[in-house]
Structures are given as structure tokens and as C-alpha cells.
């Protein structure tokens, strides 16, 4: 089920001879789905300049990314509302993973 993007994302893909850059803001949506070995994330920007960015992250890579994110956020200056949103999402993720163990 697609959900609205409440903030924003920038996606860039760089090749030796060219680069692609896409912005996904509040008029865009996202979707996250689970399959047998990871999650698929899709960002969708509607309209005349419609664009879609899709990512499939296997479980171990997702774990590595979450761990690295925790490392870089540990002493970061983050405004209270964003910090609360991140903490609540992390707690929800932790609860979901512990329910299935």
C-alpha cells in the first residue's frame, strides 16, 4: 500500500559517463514490501515527469545499513521532532523483529 512521503528523498545513480538525479517530495509516495530474502522499496513521483526509483535490499545488507545509520546518528544534532520520529520507527522495527523470533 502506497504511503505519502512526509519529507523528501534525493536519489542519484552515477555511471562513468552520466548521472541521474531524482527528487521525491511531499507530492510523491513510497511503498515497502517484504519478499523471501529482503525488502523492496519503491519511491514514486507522479505527474507529467513521472519517475520511479526501486531498491531491493537483502536482509544482511539492510542490517548493515541500519547499523551504519545508528553509528552516524549517535552524536548527530537532530531536531526534536525528527529525533522522536526516528526513535519511534526504530522501536516499531525492533518490536516487529522480536515478535517473530
Protein Blocks (a to p, Z undefined) as FASTA:
>chain_A
ZZddfbbccdddddfkbccdddddfkbccdddddfkbccdddddedjklccddddddfkl
mmmmmmmmmmmmmmpccdfklmmmmmmmmmmmmmmmmmmZZ
